[in-house]
Amino acid sequence: MRTITIAPVTRIEGHAKITLHLDEQGRVDDARMHVTQVRGFEKFCEGRPYYEMPSLMARICGICPISHLLASAKACDALMAVRIPPAAARLRRAVHMAQFIQSHALSFFHLSSPDLLLGMDADPAIRNIVGVVQAHPELAKAGIGLRRYGQQVIEWLAGDRVHPSWIVPGGVNAPLTPAVQARIMEGLPEAKAVIQQTLDLFKSILDRFEDEIANFGHFPSLYMGLVDPRGRLELYDGGLRFMDAQGAIMHDHVPSEDYRQYIGEAVESWSYLKLPYYKPMGYPDGLYRVGPMARLNVADSCGTPAADVELTEYRQRVGRIGESSFLFHYARLIEALYAAEKLNELIGEEAALDPRVRAEARPNSPEGIGIAEAPRGTLIHHYRIDEQGLITWANLIIATGNNNLAINRSIKQVAQRYVDSERLTEGMLNRVEAVVRAYDPCLSCSTHAVGQMPLRIELHAADGRLLDTLSRDGA
């Protein structure tokens, strides 16, 4: 068997490589994404006081720390067995919306727009964020500004843009002030306008990618995401909904404490990233997807006016159930619009200024589970404590982990469609990477490619002989 290795995968958050396994006829037989780093957060938090967990676990990620703060704080709320004040829940939701705006802007403008705006086969010397700035300066400027606004809202609310200590067990540690409320509201119209303009642009170029839509992870699967009691899109709270490939609801409003009845976790020797699966179907048949496309699939509606208009058009274009992972880009922009509308709703009302924002209590339960939707999909934090409130065990199911089986299957589909084992091309390489970028995986949130990245692909014969190479050397 021959193997093509792509290392590293570029324009993702973290470190990974891809191996494509070819049969004796040179056809792609299998494909795998190898996550080549290990963090160990679940183990080294043991022995720490439960109330340290939100700020500790936020250090997992520099791009979406708010998601970990929220899931961890919700698990700690459950350990204390408290109901947080309504104003605290409102402010937690608001900072979460700001995170979705900045993270989705990062994914679309910085990581994926070079492929979408310049073309999958564009010269790699210009197929990067610098090339986008040169070719589309106004759009690039707007995208950078959109992400900056989302980060500023996090800073204004929580005190810091990255790893704030404002979200705590029982709520948040400071109320919203009228000055911050006014500042957030002032920037919202422009942020919403940029998102709408970007959506309109994306829809205008969508027809250029018919082949990619048909082959970028286009297969039936299960879908999972949170919904509110009315079945609408929910990013902070709610219950889990599982949906099959035909759009039938399999399980609805599953409470967080019951997630283990439906989600199992497998491990493989070729990756440090776990492979969650839908338990009733077993491993690996129980493949499901999470994240923007999955959330739009499982939700009956978004629940905000402009996002619902876009969702209706989206479903007219792709059907009630989106199956192609290429559609994550489209769904991501609709979610960004939803987040802007929700931020306006949450911050603009008088109730947002209520000074009662924290519930105080000692640990009252030995086990706590917190679930929230991260930008990349469903995130689960699960803790156990002893009588002194010290962590004895922790388990995390990260959003990208939930998509791990789907990402590997998508890589295989793309490679089988585009890879020519007799002649390796850079465009082929980029499409294999691009399907990974569609999921916006967050492996450590530490890798960002600008310009060329060092890259070498080798094609070996069954006896080990080197048949062909493709290299891309960068600073």
C-alpha positions as CSV (number, residue, x, y, z in Angstrom):
1,M,0.0,0.0,0.0
2,R,1.2,3.5,-0.9
3,T,0.7,6.5,1.4
4,I,0.5,10.3,0.7
5,T,1.2,12.4,3.7
6,I,0.1,16.1,4.0
7,A,1.8,17.7,7.0
8,P,1.0,20.2,8.3
9,V,-2.6,21.0,7.4
10,T,-2.6,24.7,7.0
11,R,-5.0,27.5,7.9
12,I,-6.6,25.6,10.8
13,E,-6.3,26.3,14.6
14,G,-3.9,23.6,15.8
15,H,-1.6,21.0,14.4
16,A,-2.6,18.0,12.3
17,K,-1.5,15.9,9.3
18,I,-3.3,13.8,6.8
19,T,-2.4,10.5,5.4
20,L,-4.0,9.1,2.2
21,H,-3.7,5.4,1.7
22,L,-3.7,4.1,-1.9
23,D,-4.4,0.6,-3.1
24,E,-2.3,-1.3,-5.6
25,Q,-4.2,0.4,-8.5
26,G,-3.3,3.8,-7.1
27,R,-6.8,4.6,-5.9
28,V,-7.4,6.2,-2.5
29,D,-8.6,3.4,-0.3
30,D,-8.6,5.2,3.1
31,A,-7.8,8.6,4.6
32,R,-7.1,9.8,8.1
33,M,-6.5,13.1,9.9
34,H,-3.9,12.7,12.7
35,V,-4.1,15.2,15.5
36,T,-0.5,15.3,16.6
37,Q,-0.7,17.1,19.9
38,V,-2.0,16.2,23.3
39,R,-3.1,18.8,26.0
40,G,-4.0,16.7,29.1
41,F,-6.4,19.2,30.7
42,E,-8.7,16.4,32.0
43,K,-5.9,14.9,34.0
44,F,-4.0,17.9,35.4
45,C,-7.2,19.6,36.7
46,E,-7.6,16.7,39.2
47,G,-7.1,17.9,42.8
48,R,-8.0,21.5,41.9
49,P,-11.0,23.3,43.6
50,Y,-14.1,23.2,41.5
51,Y,-14.4,27.0,41.5
52,E,-11.1,27.3,39.6
53,M,-12.3,25.2,36.7
54,P,-13.8,27.9,34.5
55,S,-10.7,30.0,34.4
56,L,-8.5,26.9,34.2
57,M,-10.4,25.2,31.4
58,A,-10.6,28.4,29.4
59,R,-6.8,28.1,28.8
60,I,-7.6,25.1,26.5
61,C,-8.3,27.6,23.7
62,G,-7.3,31.1,22.7
63,I,-10.0,31.5,20.0
64,C,-13.1,30.3,21.8
65,P,-12.3,30.5,25.5
66,I,-15.7,31.8,26.2
67,S,-17.3,28.5,25.2
68,H,-15.1,26.6,27.7
69,L,-15.8,29.2,30.3
70,L,-19.5,28.8,29.8
71,A,-19.6,25.0,29.7
72,S,-17.3,24.8,32.7
73,A,-19.3,27.4,34.7
74,K,-22.6,25.5,33.9
75,A,-21.0,22.3,35.2
76,C,-20.0,24.2,38.3
77,D,-23.5,25.6,38.6
78,A,-24.7,22.0,38.7
79,L,-22.1,21.1,41.3
80,M,-23.5,23.9,43.5
81,A,-27.1,22.9,42.5
82,V,-28.0,26.6,42.0
83,R,-30.1,28.5,39.5
84,I,-28.2,31.6,38.4
85,P,-29.9,35.0,38.4
86,P,-31.7,35.9,35.1
87,A,-29.4,38.8,34.5
88,A,-26.4,36.6,34.8
89,A,-27.8,34.2,32.3
90,R,-28.6,37.1,30.0
91,L,-25.0,38.5,30.2
92,R,-23.5,35.0,29.7
93,R,-25.5,34.7,26.6
94,A,-24.5,38.1,25.4
95,V,-20.8,37.5,25.7
96,H,-21.4,34.1,24.0
97,M,-22.9,36.0,21.0
98,A,-19.9,38.2,20.8
99,Q,-17.7,35.2,20.7
100,F,-19.7,33.7,17.8
101,I,-19.3,36.9,15.9
102,Q,-15.5,37.1,16.3
103,S,-14.9,33.4,15.8
104,H,-17.1,33.0,12.7
105,A,-15.4,36.1,11.3
106,L,-12.0,34.6,11.9
107,S,-13.0,31.3,10.2
108,F,-14.6,32.9,7.1
109,F,-12.3,35.9,6.5
110,H,-8.9,34.8,7.7
111,L,-8.9,31.0,7.2
112,S,-11.4,30.2,4.4
113,S,-11.9,33.3,2.2
114,P,-8.6,32.7,0.3
115,D,-10.1,29.5,-1.1
116,L,-13.6,31.0,-1.6
117,L,-12.6,34.4,-3.0
118,L,-9.4,33.6,-4.9
119,G,-10.1,30.1,-5.9
120,M,-9.1,26.6,-4.8
121,D,-6.5,26.5,-7.6
122,A,-5.1,30.0,-7.1
123,D,-1.4,30.4,-6.8
124,P,-0.5,29.5,-3.1
125,A,1.8,32.6,-3.0
126,I,-1.3,34.8,-3.0
127,R,-4.0,32.4,-1.7
128,N,-3.8,33.7,1.9
129,I,-5.2,36.5,3.9
130,V,-2.6,39.0,2.5
131,G,-3.8,38.0,-1.0
132,V,-7.4,38.6,0.0
133,V,-6.5,42.1,1.3
134,Q,-4.9,42.9,-2.0
135,A,-7.7,41.6,-4.2
136,H,-10.7,42.6,-2.0
137,P,-9.4,45.4,0.3
138,E,-12.8,46.8,1.4
139,L,-14.2,43.3,2.2
140,A,-11.0,42.3,4.1
141,K,-11.1,45.5,6.1
142,A,-14.7,44.9,7.0
143,G,-14.0,41.3,8.0
144,I,-11.1,42.4,10.3
145,G,-13.4,45.1,11.8
146,L,-16.1,42.6,12.4
147,R,-13.8,40.3,14.3
148,R,-12.4,43.3,16.2
149,Y,-16.0,44.3,17.3
150,G,-16.7,40.8,18.6
151,Q,-13.5,40.8,20.6
152,Q,-14.1,44.3,21.9
153,V,-17.6,43.3,23.2
154,I,-16.0,40.4,25.1
155,E,-13.5,42.8,26.6
156,W,-16.1,45.4,27.5
157,L,-18.3,42.9,29.2
158,A,-15.7,40.5,30.7
159,G,-12.6,42.7,31.2
160,D,-10.3,40.8,28.9
161,R,-10.5,39.7,25.3
162,V,-8.9,36.3,26.0
163,H,-9.3,34.2,29.1
164,P,-11.4,36.6,31.2
165,S,-12.2,35.8,34.8
166,W,-15.7,37.4,34.7
167,I,-17.7,34.2,34.1
168,V,-17.8,32.3,37.4
169,P,-19.7,29.5,39.1
170,G,-23.1,30.9,40.0
171,G,-23.2,33.6,37.3
172,V,-20.8,36.5,36.5
173,N,-18.8,38.6,38.9
174,A,-19.9,42.1,37.8
175,P,-23.1,43.6,36.3
176,L,-23.4,45.5,33.0
177,T,-23.0,49.3,33.2
178,P,-25.0,51.8,31.1
179,A,-21.7,53.0,29.5
180,V,-20.8,49.5,28.3
181,Q,-24.4,48.9,27.2
182,A,-24.3,52.1,25.0
183,R,-20.9,51.2,23.6
184,I,-22.0,47.7,22.5
185,M,-25.2,49.0,21.0
186,E,-23.4,51.7,19.0
187,G,-21.3,49.2,17.1
188,L,-24.1,46.6,16.4
189,P,-25.6,48.2,13.2
190,E,-22.3,48.2,11.4
191,A,-21.5,44.6,12.5
192,K,-24.8,43.4,11.3
193,A,-24.4,45.2,8.0
194,V,-21.0,43.6,7.4
195,I,-22.4,40.2,8.0
196,Q,-25.4,40.8,5.7
197,Q,-23.1,42.1,2.9
198,T,-20.8,39.0,3.3
199,L,-23.8,36.7,3.1
200,D,-25.0,38.4,-0.1
201,L,-21.5,38.0,-1.6
202,F,-21.2,34.4,-0.6
203,K,-24.5,33.6,-2.1
204,S,-23.5,35.3,-5.4
205,I,-20.4,33.0,-5.7
206,L,-21.9,29.8,-4.5
207,D,-22.6,28.4,-8.0
208,R,-18.9,28.4,-8.7
209,F,-18.4,25.6,-6.2
210,E,-21.0,23.0,-7.5
211,D,-18.3,20.3,-7.7
212,E,-17.0,21.0,-4.2
213,I,-20.5,21.1,-2.8
214,A,-21.1,17.7,-4.3
215,N,-17.9,16.2,-3.0
216,F,-16.8,18.0,0.2
217,G,-18.2,15.7,2.8
218,H,-21.5,15.2,1.0
219,F,-23.0,12.2,2.6
220,P,-26.0,11.4,4.8
221,S,-25.3,11.4,8.6
222,L,-26.9,12.0,11.9
223,Y,-26.9,15.6,13.4
224,M,-26.8,16.9,16.9
225,G,-27.3,20.3,18.4
226,L,-29.0,22.3,21.2
227,V,-32.5,23.6,20.7
228,D,-34.7,25.7,23.0
229,P,-38.1,24.5,24.3
230,R,-39.7,25.7,21.0
231,G,-37.2,23.9,18.8
232,R,-35.3,27.0,17.8
233,L,-31.6,27.5,17.5
234,E,-30.0,27.6,20.9
235,L,-26.3,28.3,21.6
236,Y,-26.1,28.6,25.4
237,D,-28.7,26.4,27.0
238,G,-31.6,24.1,26.0
239,G,-31.6,20.4,25.3
240,L,-29.9,18.2,22.8
241,R,-31.7,17.2,19.7
242,F,-30.6,14.2,17.5
243,M,-31.8,14.1,13.9
244,D,-31.4,11.5,11.2
245,A,-30.3,12.1,7.6
246,Q,-34.0,12.4,6.5
247,G,-34.7,15.1,9.0
248,A,-36.6,12.9,11.5
249,I,-36.1,13.8,15.1
250,M,-34.7,10.8,16.9
251,H,-34.4,12.2,20.4
252,D,-35.5,15.7,21.5
253,H,-34.7,18.0,24.5
254,V,-32.2,15.5,26.0
255,P,-31.0,17.0,29.3
256,S,-27.3,17.4,29.8
257,E,-27.2,14.8,32.5
258,D,-28.4,12.2,30.0
259,Y,-25.8,12.8,27.3
260,R,-24.0,9.5,28.1
261,Q,-27.0,7.5,27.0
262,Y,-26.4,8.6,23.5
263,I,-22.8,9.6,23.1
264,G,-19.9,7.1,23.4
265,E,-16.2,7.9,22.9
266,A,-13.7,5.8,21.0
267,V,-9.9,6.2,20.7
268,E,-7.5,5.1,17.9
269,S,-3.7,4.7,17.9
270,W,-3.3,7.2,15.0
271,S,-4.7,10.3,16.7
272,Y,-4.8,12.0,20.1
273,L,-8.3,13.3,19.3
274,K,-11.1,11.1,20.6
275,L,-13.8,9.9,18.2
276,P,-17.3,10.3,19.8
277,Y,-20.2,8.4,18.2
278,Y,-23.9,7.8,18.6
279,K,-24.1,4.9,21.0
280,P,-27.3,3.2,19.7
281,M,-25.5,2.6,16.3
282,G,-22.1,1.8,17.7
283,Y,-18.6,2.7,16.6
284,P,-17.9,3.7,13.9
285,D,-21.3,3.5,12.3
286,G,-22.7,6.1,14.7
287,L,-21.2,9.0,12.9
288,Y,-22.8,12.4,13.5
289,R,-22.1,16.0,12.8
290,V,-22.2,19.1,14.9
291,G,-21.5,22.8,14.3
292,P,-23.2,25.5,12.1
293,M,-24.7,23.2,9.4
294,A,-25.8,20.6,11.9
295,R,-27.4,23.3,14.1
296,L,-29.4,24.7,11.2
297,N,-30.5,21.1,10.3
298,V,-31.8,20.3,13.8
299,A,-33.4,23.6,14.5
300,D,-37.0,24.4,13.4
301,S,-36.0,28.1,13.1
302,C,-33.4,30.6,14.3
303,G,-35.8,32.8,16.2
304,T,-34.6,36.2,15.0
305,P,-36.0,38.0,12.0
306,A,-33.1,38.5,9.6
307,A,-31.5,35.1,10.3
308,D,-34.9,33.4,9.7
309,V,-35.1,35.1,6.3
310,E,-31.7,33.8,5.5
311,L,-32.5,30.3,6.8
312,T,-35.6,30.1,4.6
313,E,-33.5,31.0,1.5
314,Y,-30.8,28.5,2.6
315,R,-33.3,25.7,2.8
316,Q,-34.7,26.7,-0.6
317,R,-31.2,26.3,-2.0
318,V,-30.0,23.2,-0.3
319,G,-33.1,21.4,1.0
320,R,-34.4,20.9,4.5
321,I,-31.3,19.0,5.4
322,G,-27.9,20.2,4.3
323,E,-25.6,17.3,3.6
324,S,-22.4,18.8,2.2
325,S,-19.8,20.0,4.7
326,F,-19.0,22.8,2.2
327,L,-22.3,24.3,3.6
328,F,-20.6,24.9,6.9
329,H,-19.4,28.2,5.4
330,Y,-22.9,29.3,4.5
331,A,-24.4,28.2,7.8
332,R,-21.6,30.0,9.7
333,L,-22.6,33.4,8.2
334,I,-26.2,32.8,9.0
335,E,-25.3,32.1,12.6
336,A,-23.1,35.2,12.8
337,L,-26.2,37.2,11.7
338,Y,-28.3,35.4,14.4
339,A,-25.6,36.2,17.0
340,A,-25.7,40.0,16.1
341,E,-29.5,40.0,16.4
342,K,-29.5,38.2,19.7
343,L,-26.8,40.5,21.1
344,N,-29.0,43.4,20.3
345,E,-31.9,41.7,22.0
346,L,-29.9,40.7,25.1
347,I,-28.1,43.9,25.7
348,G,-30.6,46.5,24.6
349,E,-33.2,45.7,27.2
350,E,-33.4,47.3,30.7
351,A,-33.2,43.9,32.3
352,A,-29.6,43.6,31.2
353,L,-28.6,46.2,33.8
354,D,-29.9,44.3,36.8
355,P,-27.1,44.3,39.4
356,R,-28.0,40.8,40.8
357,V,-25.7,38.6,38.7
358,R,-24.3,35.9,41.0
359,A,-25.7,33.0,43.1
360,E,-23.5,32.0,46.1
361,A,-23.5,28.4,47.4
362,R,-21.2,25.6,48.5
363,P,-21.0,22.3,46.5
364,N,-24.2,20.4,46.9
365,S,-23.8,17.7,44.3
366,P,-20.9,15.3,43.6
367,E,-21.3,15.6,39.8
368,G,-21.9,18.4,37.4
369,I,-22.3,18.5,33.6
370,G,-22.3,21.7,31.4
371,I,-23.2,21.8,27.7
372,A,-23.0,24.7,25.4
373,E,-22.6,25.2,21.7
374,A,-19.1,26.4,20.7
375,P,-18.7,28.0,17.3
376,R,-17.5,24.6,16.0
377,G,-20.2,22.5,17.7
378,T,-21.5,21.0,20.9
379,L,-19.1,21.2,23.8
380,I,-19.5,19.1,27.0
381,H,-17.8,19.5,30.3
382,H,-18.3,16.8,32.9
383,Y,-16.8,17.0,36.5
384,R,-16.9,15.0,39.7
385,I,-15.8,16.3,43.1
386,D,-15.0,15.0,46.6
387,E,-16.4,16.2,49.9
388,Q,-14.0,19.1,49.9
389,G,-15.0,20.3,46.5
390,L,-11.8,19.1,44.8
391,I,-12.0,17.7,41.3
392,T,-11.6,13.9,41.3
393,W,-12.4,13.3,37.6
394,A,-13.1,15.3,34.5
395,N,-14.2,14.5,31.0
396,L,-14.4,16.8,28.0
397,I,-16.0,16.2,24.6
398,I,-14.8,19.0,22.4
399,A,-16.8,20.3,19.4
400,T,-14.1,19.2,16.9
401,G,-14.0,15.8,18.5
402,N,-17.7,15.3,17.8
403,N,-16.9,15.9,14.1
404,N,-13.8,13.7,14.1
405,L,-15.4,10.7,12.3
406,A,-17.1,13.1,9.8
407,I,-13.9,14.9,9.1
408,N,-12.1,11.7,8.3
409,R,-14.8,10.5,6.1
410,S,-14.9,13.8,4.3
411,I,-11.2,13.8,3.7
412,K,-11.6,10.3,2.1
413,Q,-14.4,11.5,-0.2
414,V,-12.5,14.6,-1.4
415,A,-9.3,12.6,-1.9
416,Q,-11.1,9.9,-4.0
417,R,-12.7,12.7,-6.1
418,Y,-9.6,14.8,-6.7
419,V,-6.4,12.9,-6.0
420,D,-4.5,11.6,-9.1
421,S,-1.8,9.3,-7.7
422,E,0.2,9.5,-10.9
423,R,0.7,13.3,-10.6
424,L,0.4,15.3,-7.5
425,T,-0.8,18.9,-7.8
426,E,-1.0,21.8,-5.4
427,G,-4.7,22.2,-6.2
428,M,-5.4,18.6,-5.2
429,L,-3.5,19.2,-2.0
430,N,-5.5,22.4,-1.2
431,R,-8.9,20.7,-1.7
432,V,-7.9,17.9,0.8
433,E,-7.0,20.6,3.3
434,A,-10.0,22.8,2.4
435,V,-12.5,20.2,3.4
436,V,-10.9,20.1,6.9
437,R,-11.1,23.9,7.0
438,A,-14.8,23.8,6.2
439,Y,-15.3,22.2,9.7
440,D,-13.2,25.0,11.2
441,P,-11.5,22.5,13.5
442,C,-10.0,23.9,16.7
443,L,-7.2,21.5,17.7
444,S,-5.3,23.8,20.0
445,C,-6.2,27.3,18.6
446,S,-2.5,28.0,18.2
447,T,-1.8,27.7,14.4
448,H,-2.5,30.5,12.0
449,A,-1.0,30.5,8.5
450,V,-0.1,33.7,6.7
451,G,1.6,33.3,3.4
452,Q,3.3,30.0,2.6
453,M,3.6,27.3,5.2
454,P,6.4,24.6,5.0
455,L,4.8,21.6,3.4
456,R,6.1,18.4,1.8
457,I,4.1,15.6,0.2
458,E,5.8,12.3,-0.7
459,L,4.3,9.5,-2.9
460,H,5.9,6.1,-2.2
461,A,5.6,2.8,-4.0
462,A,4.6,-0.4,-2.2
463,D,8.4,-1.3,-1.8
464,G,9.1,2.1,-0.3
465,R,10.6,3.8,-3.4
466,L,10.0,7.5,-3.7
467,L,7.9,8.1,-6.8
468,D,7.0,11.8,-6.6
469,T,7.2,14.8,-4.2
470,L,5.5,18.1,-3.9
471,S,7.0,20.6,-1.5
472,R,6.1,24.1,-0.3
473,D,8.8,25.8,1.7
474,G,7.9,28.8,3.8
475,A,9.4,31.0,6.4
